[in-house]
Amino acid sequence: MSQVSLLAGISKYPDFVQMDGSGAGTIVLNAAGETLHNVGHIMLQNPLGGSKTISAAGGGAIVWKSATITFANAGTTFKVGIQDVSTATSPAQGDGTFDVEASFTGGGGGVTGSATQTSVMTSGTKTITQGQLVSITLSMTARGGADSIASQFRGVSSYPNAPNLPTIVSNTTGSYLKSTLLPNCYIRFDDGTLGWFLANPYYETQPTGISFNSTTGTADEYGNIINSPGTFTALGMYGLITAGTAADFELILYSNPLGTPVAERTVVIDATQLGNTSASIVEVLFTSPFTLKANTAYAVSIRPTTANNVSLSYMDGKNDLDSLVSSQIYSCRRLDNTGAFSDYNGGTAKTRVVIMGLMGAYMEQGVNMCSGQVGVF
């Protein structure tokens, strides 16, 4: 059997690092010429499937989240579209020219308050390749009356500052400034496939907390069903967890969670050793790795072992990306450490996800590497 050395960090599946529970923030456009630029590299739904096109002729759209708006004056023009990223100015921003856009006039509809906006392109076309750097730009090109449009974004609490990419840059104060928020938008291409900023999916709502303990009557074990599309070698687990100094718990990886669950790896946590009683990311390593088969259901869960509450956070959503992910991961629960897990989705179609998952790597631990040619003669 081959040996593999991991010299640095390991991957998280799913990766919630950039949205671990911090609150939302807004940016308001309320003057002619004000813009905001969501800048980053685009991940295509099928990275091996070639480039994708978003156009007015093909009905492509940009999906984003609005906050409070006033959009009543016919003198207001608001645009949502895609620009190339400028190499002439800093910080990162669009080059000022929309290659494809959706244009709306105040009082004419098309933009509503505090809701997910699906802005269908009205002019232009843009073809995007895997990993291409673009700016999804929102612009108030003209303003009438008291019109204003606020966009809602996600906060960052896993980093001391917002990452360099993806990022948001806006010019609502007379100069371009980098925001401490993260983009919250994605592209729906003409053929219906999706593109989003790397490690930065779209969420309609902020995380919701749930508290439970070993005596909770409905369920006392919560987590996620994970069905990875590829082989994943799990080295440990992580979760956004709140636990008081007396709220001990276990983090468990199960096989066959929807039948007769088998605890494959268990890490016992004495809460006095956590060092922080507020919501924070807890990361643990297994005593030995465990390899998850592709397209096979497993579960990761947290199980309190005392009558003191442990708290988790979860996300609810109802958008294209949720549908894409729901076959791979969705929340689950069970009572008294017995029987199969059931989904925990509050009546939704498996779109609830608990903020916890696995740490490891997509690799085969037992495959020897060789060089040369193999053929049939």
KEKOL-992359 format. One record per residue (C-alpha): x, y, z; residue number from 1; residue in three letters. Coordinates in nm, 3 decimals, padded with zeros to 5 digits, always signed. Layout:
<gumars>
         u         v         w     n   res
         X         Y         Z   NUM   ala
...
</gumars>
This chain:
<gumars>
         u         v         w     n   res
   +00.000   +00.000   +00.000     1   met
   +00.130   +00.345   -00.088     2   ser
   +00.192   +00.606   +00.178     3   gln
   +00.072   +00.964   +00.142     4   val
   +00.219   +01.259   +00.332     5   ser
   +00.007   +01.572   +00.371     6   leu
   +00.248   +01.861   +00.412     7   leu
   -00.001   +02.139   +00.475     8   ala
   -00.372   +02.198   +00.519     9   gly
   -00.657   +01.964   +00.440    10   ile
   -00.986   +02.017   +00.256    11   ser
   -01.326   +02.063   +00.418    12   lys
   -01.640   +01.903   +00.281    13   tyr
   -01.859   +02.101   +00.264    14   pro
   -01.655   +02.419   +00.310    15   asp
   -01.846   +02.665   +00.529    16   phe
   -01.536   +02.865   +00.624    17   val
   -01.656   +03.191   +00.469    18   gln
   -02.010   +03.194   +00.609    19   met
   -01.987   +03.053   +00.959    20   asp
   -02.273   +03.240   +01.121    21   gly
   -02.190   +03.607   +01.111    22   ser
   -02.466   +03.852   +01.029    23   gly
   -02.570   +04.005   +00.703    24   ala
   -02.468   +04.347   +00.579    25   gly
   -02.601   +04.581   +00.311    26   thr
   -02.462   +04.826   +00.056    27   ile
   -02.692   +05.103   -00.066    28   val
   -02.688   +05.264   -00.411    29   leu
   -02.871   +05.598   -00.399    30   asn
   -02.695   +05.835   -00.638    31   ala
   -02.623   +05.845   -01.009    32   ala
   -02.299   +05.667   -01.096    33   gly
   -02.278   +05.460   -00.779    34   glu
   -02.175   +05.097   -00.837    35   thr
   -02.074   +04.789   -00.650    36   leu
   -01.859   +04.512   -00.788    37   his
   -01.864   +04.146   -00.682    38   asn
   -01.523   +04.030   -00.802    39   val
   -01.390   +03.675   -00.810    40   gly
   -01.314   +03.362   -01.008    41   his
   -01.616   +03.171   -01.138    42   ile
   -01.670   +02.804   -01.060    43   met
   -01.879   +02.637   -01.331    44   leu
   -02.130   +02.368   -01.240    45   gln
   -01.939   +02.129   -01.467    46   asn
   -01.574   +02.243   -01.468    47   pro
   -01.492   +01.994   -01.747    48   leu
   -01.788   +02.086   -01.966    49   gly
   -01.638   +02.381   -02.152    50   gly
   -01.734   +02.748   -02.143    51   ser
   -02.085   +02.877   -02.073    52   lys
   -02.278   +03.173   -02.214    53   thr
   -02.517   +03.416   -02.047    54   ile
   -02.708   +03.640   -02.289    55   ser
   -03.027   +03.837   -02.342    56   ala
   -03.115   +03.620   -02.641    57   ala
   -03.076   +03.301   -02.438    58   gly
   -03.258   +03.414   -02.124    59   gly
   -02.962   +03.394   -01.886    60   gly
   -02.988   +03.563   -01.545    61   ala
   -02.797   +03.685   -01.242    62   ile
   -02.941   +03.592   -00.903    63   val
   -02.877   +03.827   -00.608    64   trp
   -03.035   +03.933   -00.280    65   lys
   -03.195   +04.273   -00.226    66   ser
   -03.259   +04.450   +00.103    67   ala
   -03.483   +04.757   +00.148    68   thr
   -03.548   +04.947   -00.176    69   ile
   -03.731   +05.250   -00.312    70   thr
   -03.768   +05.211   -00.689    71   phe
   -04.058   +05.431   -00.796    72   ala
   -03.920   +05.715   -01.008    73   asn
   -03.905   +05.679   -01.387    74   ala
   -03.585   +05.882   -01.384    75   gly
   -03.396   +05.597   -01.216    76   thr
   -03.202   +05.338   -01.416    77   thr
   -03.056   +05.037   -01.237    78   phe
   -02.840   +04.771   -01.403    79   lys
   -02.717   +04.426   -01.304    80   val
   -02.460   +04.256   -01.528    81   gly
   -02.111   +04.126   -01.587    82   ile
   -01.799   +04.330   -01.657    83   gln
   -01.437   +04.238   -01.711    84   asp
   -01.211   +04.323   -01.417    85   val
   -01.001   +04.633   -01.462    86   ser
   -00.623   +04.607   -01.463    87   thr
   -00.581   +04.985   -01.453    88   ala
   -00.728   +05.066   -01.114    89   thr
   -00.723   +04.935   -00.759    90   ser
   -00.891   +04.794   -00.556    91   pro
   -01.047   +04.523   -00.775    92   ala
   -01.344   +04.651   -00.975    93   gln
   -01.525   +04.614   -01.305    94   gly
   -01.387   +04.798   -01.606    95   asp
   -01.702   +05.008   -01.640    96   gly
   -01.841   +04.834   -01.949    97   thr
   -02.123   +04.579   -01.924    98   phe
   -02.074   +04.287   -02.163    99   asp
   -02.418   +04.160   -02.064   100   val
   -02.676   +04.333   -01.848   101   glu
   -03.031   +04.354   -01.716   102   ala
   -03.157   +04.714   -01.715   103   ser
   -03.455   +04.831   -01.509   104   phe
   -03.642   +05.162   -01.489   105   thr
   -03.786   +05.296   -01.165   106   gly
   -04.157   +05.237   -01.133   107   gly
   -04.145   +04.968   -01.401   108   gly
   -04.091   +04.668   -01.175   109   gly
   -03.817   +04.408   -01.196   110   gly
   -03.665   +04.482   -00.854   111   val
   -03.841   +04.411   -00.523   112   thr
   -03.738   +04.464   -00.164   113   gly
   -03.578   +04.210   +00.069   114   ser
   -03.604   +03.914   -00.166   115   ala
   -03.406   +03.697   -00.403   116   thr
   -03.384   +03.875   -00.739   117   gln
   -03.355   +03.680   -01.064   118   thr
   -03.246   +03.948   -01.308   119   ser
   -03.290   +03.820   -01.665   120   val
   -03.048   +03.981   -01.908   121   met
   -03.197   +04.242   -02.144   122   thr
   -02.895   +04.312   -02.368   123   ser
   -02.550   +04.174   -02.453   124   gly
   -02.379   +03.839   -02.420   125   thr
   -02.088   +03.700   -02.217   126   lys
   -01.907   +03.366   -02.246   127   thr
   -01.727   +03.253   -01.931   128   ile
   -01.470   +02.978   -01.886   129   thr
   -01.390   +02.781   -01.572   130   gln
   -01.192   +03.000   -01.330   131   gly
   -01.243   +03.324   -01.522   132   gln
   -01.209   +03.645   -01.320   133   leu
   -01.520   +03.864   -01.361   134   val
   -01.716   +04.134   -01.184   135   ser
   -02.088   +04.089   -01.124   136   ile
   -02.170   +04.458   -01.112   137   thr
   -02.473   +04.646   -00.978   138   leu
   -02.500   +05.006   -01.095   139   ser
   -02.738   +05.298   -01.048   140   met
   -02.659   +05.476   -01.372   141   thr
   -02.927   +05.743   -01.318   142   ala
   -03.134   +05.840   -01.015   143   arg
   -03.469   +06.013   -00.988   144   gly
   -03.643   +06.130   -00.671   145   gly
   -03.557   +05.943   -00.353   146   ala
   -03.492   +05.603   -00.515   147   asp
   -03.238   +05.371   -00.354   148   ser
   -03.150   +05.005   -00.386   149   ile
   -02.985   +04.812   -00.105   150   ala
   -02.816   +04.477   -00.172   151   ser
   -02.769   +04.220   +00.103   152   gln
   -02.443   +04.035   +00.152   153   phe
   -02.285   +03.799   +00.401   154   arg
   -02.052   +03.881   +00.684   155   gly
   -01.721   +03.718   +00.765   156   val
   -01.620   +03.589   +01.105   157   ser
   -01.367   +03.318   +01.020   158   ser
   -01.112   +03.572   +00.901   159   tyr
   -00.970   +03.885   +01.063   160   pro
   -01.058   +04.060   +00.737   161   asn
   -01.252   +03.978   +00.423   162   ala
   -01.050   +03.768   +00.174   163   pro
   -00.886   +03.935   -00.125   164   asn
   -01.089   +03.721   -00.367   165   leu
   -01.379   +03.690   -00.388   166   pro
   -01.450   +04.042   -00.268   167   thr
   -01.687   +04.337   -00.292   168   ile
   -01.572   +04.686   -00.391   169   val
   -01.811   +04.982   -00.409   170   ser
   -01.795   +05.356   -00.478   171   asn
   -02.082   +05.484   -00.263   172   thr
   -01.866   +05.731   -00.068   173   thr
   -01.687   +05.910   -00.351   174   gly
   -01.405   +05.657   -00.389   175   ser
   -01.373   +05.283   -00.442   176   tyr
   -01.352   +05.094   -00.113   177   leu
   -01.311   +04.724   -00.037   178   lys
   -01.593   +04.590   +00.177   179   ser
   -01.563   +04.357   +00.475   180   thr
   -01.861   +04.163   +00.334   181   leu
   -01.871   +03.869   +00.092   182   leu
   -02.056   +03.838   -00.240   183   pro
   -02.398   +03.675   -00.237   184   asn
   -02.491   +03.617   -00.601   185   cys
   -02.452   +03.368   -00.884   186   tyr
   -02.502   +03.323   -01.259   187   ile
   -02.769   +03.116   -01.431   188   arg
   -02.640   +03.056   -01.783   189   phe
   -02.859   +03.030   -02.095   190   asp
   -02.864   +02.648   -02.074   191   asp
   -02.975   +02.653   -01.710   192   gly
   -02.641   +02.552   -01.558   193   thr
   -02.489   +02.762   -01.282   194   leu
   -02.173   +02.955   -01.204   195   gly
   -02.071   +03.101   -00.869   196   trp
   -01.773   +03.254   -00.695   197   phe
   -01.523   +03.000   -00.564   198   leu
   -01.598   +02.887   -00.204   199   ala
   -01.878   +03.142   -00.188   200   asn
   -02.224   +02.996   -00.254   201   pro
   -02.550   +03.191   -00.239   202   tyr
   -02.767   +03.193   +00.075   203   tyr
   -03.106   +03.355   +00.113   204   glu
   -03.108   +03.351   +00.492   205   thr
   -02.864   +03.389   +00.777   206   gln
   -02.784   +03.088   +00.999   207   pro
   -03.040   +02.977   +01.259   208   thr
   -02.939   +02.828   +01.593   209   gly
   -03.075   +02.512   +01.755   210   ile
   -03.002   +02.399   +02.112   211   ser
   -03.039   +02.044   +02.242   212   phe
   -02.903   +01.803   +02.503   213   asn
   -02.908   +01.434   +02.595   214   ser
   -03.264   +01.460   +02.736   215   thr
   -03.425   +01.653   +02.449   216   thr
   -03.750   +01.478   +02.364   217   gly
   -03.772   +01.524   +01.985   218   thr
   -03.412   +01.455   +01.891   219   ala
   -03.080   +01.463   +02.076   220   asp
   -02.845   +01.408   +01.782   221   glu
   -02.817   +01.642   +01.482   222   tyr
   -02.592   +01.656   +01.178   223   gly
   -02.573   +01.612   +00.802   224   asn
   -02.620   +01.328   +00.557   225   ile
   -02.319   +01.343   +00.322   226   ile
   -02.314   +01.175   -00.017   227   asn
   -01.987   +01.269   -00.185   228   ser
   -01.962   +01.249   -00.566   229   pro
   -01.600   +01.132   -00.526   230   gly
   -01.395   +00.917   -00.290   231   thr
   -01.306   +01.121   +00.019   232   phe
   -01.055   +01.025   +00.287   233   thr
   -01.180   +01.177   +00.613   234   ala
   -00.915   +01.272   +00.866   235   leu
   -01.150   +01.450   +01.105   236   gly
   -01.463   +01.660   +01.153   237   met
   -01.554   +02.021   +01.218   238   tyr
   -01.861   +02.223   +01.314   239   gly
   -01.985   +02.563   +01.427   240   leu
   -02.065   +02.470   +01.787   241   ile
   -02.159   +02.646   +02.110   242   thr
   -02.108   +02.447   +02.431   243   ala
   -02.078   +02.557   +02.792   244   gly
   -01.799   +02.423   +03.010   245   thr
   -02.022   +02.140   +03.137   246   ala
   -02.181   +02.051   +02.800   247   ala
   -01.976   +01.749   +02.694   248   asp
   -02.050   +01.588   +02.358   249   phe
   -01.935   +01.347   +02.089   250   glu
   -01.864   +01.408   +01.721   251   leu
   -01.944   +01.095   +01.520   252   ile
   -01.903   +00.973   +01.162   253   leu
   -02.156   +00.704   +01.064   254   tyr
   -02.187   +00.467   +00.772   255   ser
   -02.531   +00.343   +00.662   256   asn
   -02.711   +00.631   +00.842   257   pro
   -03.044   +00.574   +00.666   258   leu
   -03.051   +00.203   +00.755   259   gly
   -02.868   +00.066   +01.059   260   thr
   -02.611   +00.335   +01.145   261   pro
   -02.259   +00.221   +01.232   262   val
   -02.034   +00.461   +01.423   263   ala
   -01.712   +00.442   +01.222   264   glu
   -01.525   +00.715   +01.408   265   arg
   -01.607   +00.889   +01.738   266   thr
   -01.432   +01.181   +01.906   267   val
   -01.527   +01.251   +02.268   268   val
   -01.515   +01.619   +02.367   269   ile
   -01.482   +01.736   +02.727   270   asp
   -01.627   +02.086   +02.697   271   ala
   -01.394   +02.226   +02.964   272   thr
   -01.114   +02.192   +02.708   273   gln
   -01.278   +02.398   +02.432   274   leu
   -01.160   +02.734   +02.561   275   gly
   -01.455   +02.929   +02.418   276   asn
   -01.820   +02.908   +02.522   277   thr
   -01.949   +03.121   +02.232   278   ser
   -02.018   +03.003   +01.879   279   ala
   -01.692   +02.898   +01.718   280   ser
   -01.552   +02.644   +01.475   281   ile
   -01.445   +02.322   +01.651   282   val
   -01.207   +02.099   +01.453   283   glu
   -01.105   +01.748   +01.560   284   val
   -00.898   +01.466   +01.410   285   leu
   -00.981   +01.095   +01.409   286   phe
   -00.726   +00.852   +01.549   287   thr
   -00.714   +00.696   +01.201   288   ser
   -00.851   +00.806   +00.861   289   pro
   -01.174   +00.671   +00.717   290   phe
   -01.238   +00.657   +00.341   291   thr
   -01.588   +00.740   +00.220   292   leu
   -01.701   +00.565   -00.098   293   lys
   -01.833   +00.782   -00.379   294   ala
   -02.211   +00.822   -00.410   295   asn
   -02.269   +00.651   -00.074   296   thr
   -02.457   +00.801   +00.221   297   ala
   -02.272   +00.876   +00.545   298   tyr
   -02.363   +01.098   +00.838   299   ala
   -02.170   +01.340   +01.058   300   val
   -02.337   +01.430   +01.385   301   ser
   -02.298   +01.586   +01.725   302   ile
   -02.443   +01.403   +02.027   303   arg
   -02.451   +01.569   +02.373   304   pro
   -02.370   +01.335   +02.660   305   thr
   -02.511   +01.553   +02.940   306   thr
   -02.834   +01.741   +03.013   307   ala
   -02.655   +02.070   +02.933   308   asn
   -02.732   +02.233   +02.600   309   asn
   -02.510   +02.221   +02.293   310   val
   -02.597   +02.458   +02.006   311   ser
   -02.551   +02.429   +01.631   312   leu
   -02.629   +02.659   +01.341   313   ser
   -02.804   +02.563   +01.018   314   tyr
   -02.894   +02.728   +00.690   315   met
   -03.225   +02.716   +00.503   316   asp
   -03.252   +02.800   +00.136   317   gly
   -03.474   +02.759   -00.169   318   lys
   -03.261   +02.843   -00.471   319   asn
   -03.086   +02.675   -00.763   320   asp
   -02.768   +02.604   -00.569   321   leu
   -02.966   +02.437   -00.290   322   asp
   -03.120   +02.201   -00.545   323   ser
   -02.775   +02.126   -00.684   324   leu
   -02.632   +02.045   -00.342   325   val
   -02.929   +01.873   -00.175   326   ser
   -02.843   +01.535   -00.327   327   ser
   -02.497   +01.559   -00.169   328   gln
   -02.567   +01.705   +00.175   329   ile
   -02.871   +01.780   +00.390   330   tyr
   -02.947   +01.796   +00.761   331   ser
   -03.055   +01.496   +00.968   332   cys
   -03.138   +01.396   +01.324   333   arg
   -03.241   +01.104   +01.546   334   arg
   -03.343   +01.036   +01.907   335   leu
   -03.162   +00.843   +02.182   336   asp
   -02.877   +00.719   +01.962   337   asn
   -03.099   +00.449   +01.809   338   thr
   -03.247   +00.371   +01.469   339   gly
   -03.199   +00.534   +01.132   340   ala
   -03.145   +00.905   +01.083   341   phe
   -03.427   +01.106   +00.926   342   ser
   -03.401   +01.437   +00.744   343   asp
   -03.438   +01.753   +00.952   344   tyr
   -03.574   +02.006   +00.707   345   asn
   -03.883   +02.162   +00.856   346   gly
   -04.104   +02.075   +00.559   347   gly
   -03.857   +02.187   +00.292   348   thr
   -03.715   +01.961   +00.022   349   ala
   -03.383   +01.875   +00.185   350   lys
   -03.252   +02.230   +00.162   351   thr
   -03.150   +02.265   +00.526   352   arg
   -02.781   +02.215   +00.600   353   val
   -02.615   +02.210   +00.942   354   val
   -02.282   +02.395   +00.954   355   ile
   -02.062   +02.093   +01.013   356   met
   -01.875   +01.850   +00.792   357   gly
   -01.560   +01.650   +00.731   358   leu
   -01.193   +01.740   +00.696   359   met
   -00.973   +01.535   +00.466   360   gly
   -00.871   +01.491   +00.105   361   ala
   -01.001   +01.356   -00.223   362   tyr
   -00.744   +01.082   -00.280   363   met
   -00.696   +00.708   -00.298   364   glu
   -00.476   +00.599   -00.008   365   gln
   -00.411   +00.249   -00.142   366   gly
   -00.320   +00.307   -00.506   367   val
   +00.044   +00.282   -00.605   368   asn
   +00.175   +00.541   -00.850   369   met
   +00.376   +00.430   -01.150   370   cys
   +00.522   +00.574   -01.469   371   ser
   +00.548   +00.427   -01.816   372   gly
   +00.300   +00.295   -02.067   373   gln
   +00.043   +00.020   -02.040   374   val
   -00.088   -00.142   -02.357   375   gly
   -00.215   -00.457   -02.520   376   val
   +00.004   -00.630   -02.777   377   phe
</gumars>
